Amino acid sequence: MQYNEKAIGMLNDLIELNNDRTAGFEKALADINDENVDLKALFQDYAMQSRKYSQELTALVATYGGDVETGNTVAGTLHRAWIDVKALFGGSDRASILSEAERGEDAIKAAYETAMRDGEIPADAMPLLVEQAEGIQAAHDNVKMLRDVAKASS
């Protein structure tokens, strides 16, 4: 099947962002204290969701004959480093954890929107991207709602 280098690049970017998202939620899981234990199950689900999305996108890139990128983005690594710095300075309260999670969700949500809007993604890949984008949007909305509740409670 003929593929477009730009489409493969965009799909690889989504793979890397899903890897970042997985790593970000796993980092947050390691830092969550007992009072926020309810977030652990949620973040585990979201990390698992992104692992699944990354696998699906990897299979799609392979189908198109492209080379698969399996790393993380520089921005994602920097974001996790920022989470580490915030934790050192007391940014580990519920509202802060959820604010950082929402910031990450904003980034991946925007990347999916760009990929779908760009017009380079093959038509047969769009249903998968739409399905994944809907999952990301639902996760984003849930994290944002929890963050808003946490901010109102503090």
C-alpha positions in Angstrom: 0.0 0.0 0.0 1.3 3.5 -0.9 1.8 5.7 2.1 2.5 9.3 2.7 5.7 10.2 4.7 3.9 13.0 6.5 1.0 10.7 7.5 3.5 8.2 8.9 5.3 11.0 10.7 2.0 12.1 12.3 1.1 8.6 13.3 4.5 8.2 14.8 4.1 11.4 16.8 0.8 10.0 18.2 2.7 6.8 19.2 5.3 8.9 21.0 2.7 11.0 22.7 0.8 7.9 23.8 4.2 6.6 25.2 4.6 10.0 27.0 1.1 9.8 28.4 1.8 6.2 29.7 5.0 7.3 31.3 3.4 10.4 32.7 0.6 8.5 34.4 3.1 5.9 35.7 5.2 8.7 37.1 2.1 10.2 38.8 1.2 6.7 40.2 4.6 6.5 41.8 4.1 9.9 43.5 0.5 9.6 44.6 0.1 9.4 48.4 -2.5 7.4 50.3 -5.0 10.2 50.5 -5.3 10.2 46.7 -5.4 6.4 46.3 -8.6 6.7 44.2 -6.5 8.4 41.5 -4.3 5.3 41.2 -6.9 3.1 39.6 -7.9 5.9 37.2 -4.3 6.7 36.2 -3.6 2.9 35.8 -6.6 2.8 33.4 -5.4 5.8 31.4 -1.8 4.4 31.2 -3.3 1.1 29.9 -5.4 3.0 27.4 -2.4 4.7 26.0 -0.4 1.5 25.8 -3.3 0.0 23.7 -3.5 3.1 21.5 0.2 3.0 20.9 0.0 -0.7 19.9 -2.9 0.0 17.5 -1.0 2.9 15.9 2.2 0.8 15.7 0.3 -1.9 13.8 -1.2 0.8 11.5 2.2 2.3 10.7 3.6 -1.2 10.0 0.6 -1.9 7.7 1.6 1.3 5.7 5.2 0.1 5.5 6.5 2.9 7.6 9.2 2.8 10.2 7.8 2.8 13.7 9.0 5.3 16.3 8.7 3.8 19.8 10.4 6.4 22.0 9.1 9.4 23.9 9.1 13.0 22.9 11.5 15.6 24.3 8.5 17.6 25.5 7.1 14.6 27.3 10.4 14.0 29.1 10.6 17.6 30.1 7.0 17.6 31.4 7.8 14.6 33.6 10.9 16.4 34.8 8.7 19.4 35.7 6.4 17.1 37.6 9.5 15.9 39.6 10.5 19.4 40.4 7.0 20.4 41.5 6.9 17.3 43.8 10.0 18.5 45.5 8.4 21.9 46.2 5.1 20.6 47.5 3.1 20.3 44.3 1.8 16.9 45.2 -1.6 17.9 46.5 -4.7 16.5 44.6 -5.4 19.7 42.7 -1.7 19.9 41.5 -1.6 16.3 40.4 -4.8 16.7 38.5 -3.7 20.0 37.0 -0.6 18.4 35.6 -2.5 15.4 34.3 -5.0 17.8 32.6 -2.1 19.7 31.0 -0.8 16.4 29.5 -4.3 15.5 28.3 -4.6 18.9 26.6 -1.4 18.2 24.7 -2.4 14.8 23.4 -5.9 15.9 22.7 -4.5 18.8 20.5 -2.2 16.4 18.7 -5.1 14.1 17.7 -7.1 17.1 16.6 -4.2 18.3 14.4 -3.6 14.9 12.9 -7.3 14.4 12.0 -7.7 18.0 10.7 -4.4 18.0 8.6 -5.8 15.8 5.8 -2.7 13.7 5.5 -4.0 10.7 7.4 -5.3 8.0 5.1 -9.1 7.6 5.1 -8.9 4.0 6.3 -7.0 5.2 9.5 -9.5 7.9 10.4 -12.0 5.6 12.3 -9.2 4.4 14.6 -8.0 8.0 15.2 -11.6 9.2 15.9 -12.1 6.3 18.4 -8.9 7.0 20.1 -9.5 10.8 20.2 -12.9 10.2 21.8 -11.2 8.1 24.5 -8.6 10.9 25.1 -11.4 13.5 25.2 -13.4 11.5 27.8 -10.2 11.0 29.9 -9.5 14.8 29.6 -13.0 15.7 30.7 -12.9 13.4 33.6 -9.5 14.6 34.8 -10.7 18.3 34.4 -13.9 17.6 36.4 -11.9 16.0 39.2 -9.4 18.9 39.2 -12.2 21.4 39.4 -13.8 19.5 42.4 -10.3 19.3 44.1 -9.8 23.1 43.6 -13.2 23.9 44.9 -12.6 21.7 48.0 -9.3 23.3 48.9 
